[in-house]
Amino acid sequence: MTEIAYELAQVNIARLKAPLDSPQLKDFVDHLDPVNADADAADGFVWRLRSEGGDATDIAVFGDSWLIINMSVWRGAGSLTGFMYQGRHREMPARRREWFERVGEAMVALWWVPAGHRPTVAEAESRLLHLRTHGPTPYAFTLRTAFPAGGAEPLVGEVPEGLGCSA
């Protein structure tokens, strides 16, 4: 059996419309544990970011308390999409406008990591900013514009103004 050299990391962030403990976000919060349990049991799932609370809703991203982060590692794109478009998770994106602000910048990024590597929030922020600045590249890409596994270096350059996460 061939050992897997790379795994697929994904990050998605969202800007909340209301506090997590508000009635407006109750359905979202109520679905977190079951959807996370489904992810943990999904074929090809490797790891997900979580705090001591069991999810990642209290982990800061871009220094903005209205942003929440989801980050995970999968054996490949097929495993990730298989989870995304089946079961309870499939319902979540359909309702995102109830819970999250519409944002013009890229809020989802994918990248290949060496097998066993667990990405940090800083790494995820860097990948999102790179995607926003340069579009899809082997360093940070989307499911729609994917790249094969392998090493990728960031493109050098300044991050243009206005690439934050304002609504």
C-alpha positions as CSV (number, residue, x, y, z in Angstrom):
1,M,0.0,0.0,0.0
2,T,1.3,3.4,-0.9
3,E,1.7,5.9,1.9
4,I,-0.2,9.2,1.3
5,A,2.4,12.1,1.1
6,Y,-0.2,14.9,1.1
7,E,-3.6,15.6,2.6
8,L,-6.0,18.4,1.8
9,A,-6.5,21.3,4.3
10,Q,-9.5,23.5,4.0
11,V,-10.6,26.6,5.9
12,N,-13.8,28.4,5.7
13,I,-14.7,31.5,7.7
14,A,-18.0,33.3,8.0
15,R,-19.1,36.7,9.5
16,L,-22.0,36.2,12.0
17,K,-25.2,38.2,11.6
18,A,-25.8,37.9,15.4
19,P,-24.1,36.6,18.5
20,L,-23.9,32.8,18.7
21,D,-26.2,32.8,21.7
22,S,-28.9,34.7,19.9
23,P,-32.3,33.2,18.9
24,Q,-31.3,34.0,15.2
25,L,-28.4,31.6,15.4
26,K,-30.0,28.9,17.6
27,D,-30.5,26.4,14.7
28,F,-26.9,26.9,13.5
29,V,-25.5,26.3,17.0
30,D,-27.8,23.3,17.5
31,H,-26.5,21.7,14.4
32,L,-22.8,22.2,15.2
33,D,-22.2,19.1,17.3
34,P,-24.1,16.7,15.1
35,V,-22.5,18.0,11.9
36,N,-19.0,17.9,13.5
37,A,-19.7,14.3,14.7
38,D,-20.7,13.4,11.1
39,A,-17.4,15.0,9.9
40,D,-15.4,13.1,12.4
41,A,-16.9,9.8,11.2
42,A,-16.7,10.6,7.5
43,D,-14.6,8.5,5.1
44,G,-11.4,10.3,4.5
45,F,-11.6,12.7,7.4
46,V,-8.3,13.3,9.2
47,W,-8.5,16.2,11.6
48,R,-10.5,19.4,12.5
49,L,-9.7,22.5,14.4
50,R,-11.4,22.6,17.8
51,S,-11.1,24.3,21.1
52,E,-11.7,22.8,24.5
53,G,-15.4,23.5,23.8
54,G,-15.4,20.8,21.1
55,D,-15.8,23.2,18.1
56,A,-13.9,26.2,16.8
57,T,-16.5,29.0,17.3
58,D,-14.4,30.6,20.1
59,I,-11.1,30.6,18.1
60,A,-10.2,34.1,16.9
61,V,-9.6,34.6,13.2
62,F,-8.3,37.9,11.6
63,G,-8.7,39.5,15.1
64,D,-12.5,39.9,14.4
65,S,-14.9,38.6,17.0
66,W,-17.7,38.4,14.4
67,L,-15.8,35.9,12.3
68,I,-15.9,32.2,13.0
69,I,-13.6,29.6,11.5
70,N,-13.9,26.0,10.4
71,M,-10.7,24.2,9.4
72,S,-10.1,20.5,8.7
73,V,-7.8,18.1,6.9
74,W,-9.0,15.4,4.5
75,R,-7.4,12.6,2.6
76,G,-8.4,14.4,-0.7
77,A,-11.0,16.5,-2.5
78,G,-13.3,13.5,-3.0
79,S,-13.5,12.9,0.7
80,L,-14.2,16.5,1.5
81,T,-16.9,17.0,-1.2
82,G,-18.4,13.6,-0.2
83,F,-19.0,15.0,3.3
84,M,-20.0,18.5,2.1
85,Y,-22.8,17.4,-0.1
86,Q,-24.4,14.6,2.0
87,G,-26.3,14.3,5.2
88,R,-26.8,17.1,7.7
89,H,-24.0,19.2,6.4
90,R,-25.7,19.6,3.1
91,E,-28.5,21.6,4.8
92,M,-26.1,24.1,6.4
93,P,-24.9,26.0,3.3
94,A,-28.4,26.3,2.1
95,R,-29.3,28.3,5.2
96,R,-26.1,30.4,5.4
97,R,-27.8,33.7,4.5
98,E,-29.9,33.3,7.7
99,W,-26.8,33.2,9.9
100,F,-24.0,34.9,8.0
101,E,-23.3,38.2,6.3
102,R,-22.6,38.2,2.6
103,V,-19.0,39.0,2.1
104,G,-17.3,39.8,-1.2
105,E,-13.9,38.4,-0.4
106,A,-12.9,34.7,-0.6
107,M,-13.9,33.0,2.6
108,V,-12.9,29.5,1.7
109,A,-9.4,28.2,0.8
110,L,-7.8,24.8,0.2
111,W,-4.2,23.7,0.1
112,W,-2.1,20.6,0.3
113,V,-0.2,19.8,3.5
114,P,2.3,17.1,4.2
115,A,0.6,14.1,5.7
116,G,0.5,14.5,9.4
117,H,0.7,18.3,9.4
118,R,-2.0,20.2,11.3
119,P,-2.5,23.7,10.0
120,T,-2.6,26.7,12.3
121,V,-5.1,29.6,12.2
122,A,-2.2,31.9,11.1
123,E,-1.5,29.5,8.2
124,A,-5.2,29.6,7.2
125,E,-5.3,33.4,7.4
126,S,-2.2,33.5,5.1
127,R,-3.8,31.1,2.6
128,L,-7.0,33.1,2.5
129,L,-5.2,36.4,2.0
130,H,-3.0,34.8,-0.7
131,L,-6.1,33.6,-2.5
132,R,-7.8,37.0,-2.2
133,T,-4.6,38.7,-3.6
134,H,-3.6,36.3,-6.4
135,G,-6.6,34.1,-7.1
136,P,-6.3,30.3,-7.2
137,T,-2.7,29.1,-7.3
138,P,-1.1,25.8,-6.0
139,Y,-0.5,27.7,-2.7
140,A,-4.2,28.4,-2.1
141,F,-7.1,27.4,-4.3
142,T,-10.8,26.5,-4.4
143,L,-12.7,23.3,-5.2
144,R,-13.7,24.9,-8.5
145,T,-10.0,25.7,-9.4
146,A,-8.0,22.9,-7.8
147,F,-4.3,22.0,-8.1
148,P,-2.6,18.6,-7.7
149,A,-0.8,17.8,-4.5
150,G,2.8,18.9,-4.1
151,G,4.8,21.7,-2.7
152,A,3.8,25.3,-3.5
153,E,5.4,28.5,-2.5
154,P,3.4,31.7,-2.0
155,L,3.7,34.5,-4.6
156,V,5.6,37.5,-3.2
157,G,3.9,40.8,-3.2
158,E,2.0,43.3,-1.1
159,V,-1.6,42.5,0.0
160,P,-3.8,45.2,-1.5
161,E,-5.8,47.3,0.8
162,G,-9.4,46.3,1.4
163,L,-8.9,42.6,1.5
164,G,-10.2,42.2,5.1
165,C,-13.5,40.7,5.8
166,S,-15.8,43.7,6.0
167,A,-19.5,43.1,5.1
